[in-house]
Amino acid sequence: MYAYRVLWSLVLLALAAAWAAPDFGRWYPYGTALDLAQTHGRVVMVYFHSPHCPYCDQMNTFVLSDPQVSRFLEDRFVVASVDIETPEGQELSRRYRVPGTPTFVFLVFRKGAWEEVGRFFGSRPRAQFLSELRQICAKGGVCE
């Protein structure tokens, strides 16, 4: 009986630790990303993409998967992945006036509301993307 209680306590502690420390290296659904960013004081990068977009493929393959970019995003942002071909993606695309894909919209939670602090449209080289992310951090005022 004692071993069962110890094991159960360890399971509960592991679950609590996993819940308390989100994995900022993954991409979340829009609503989850907003909740995490608000809780942890981070900028949200909403990545609008399409499965049929060659420029999205280019960003995914050569920029977003780059270790330096991935690490920078993981350390400072919460990424929301939005497929514009889904019903939610279509609604969010209208709400944020997304002209096409890929589009990156950056949001911070200030004074009880989400505020857009920047956006990028189109594919770009890794160095340019990192430079622009640094500018968003400075403008957003919540990146370390």
Number of C-alpha atoms within 10 A of each C-alpha: 6 7 8 9 10 11 12 12 12 12 12 12 12 12 11 11 11 11 10 9 9 12 12 19 15 13 18 18 14 20 9 14 23 24 14 19 21 19 10 15 18 25 28 29 28 26 23 26 25 19 11 10 12 14 16 22 17 15 20 15 11 15 22 19 13 14 10 14 18 16 15 15 21 16 14 22 28 32 28 23 19 23 20 22 15 11 10 13 18 15 13 18 21 11 9 14 10 18 12 14 23 24 23 22 18 25 24 25 20 11 7 7 10 14 13 15 18 18 18 16 14 13 20 15 11 17 12 12 17 19 10 15 22 15 14 20 20 13 13 21 14 16 15 8
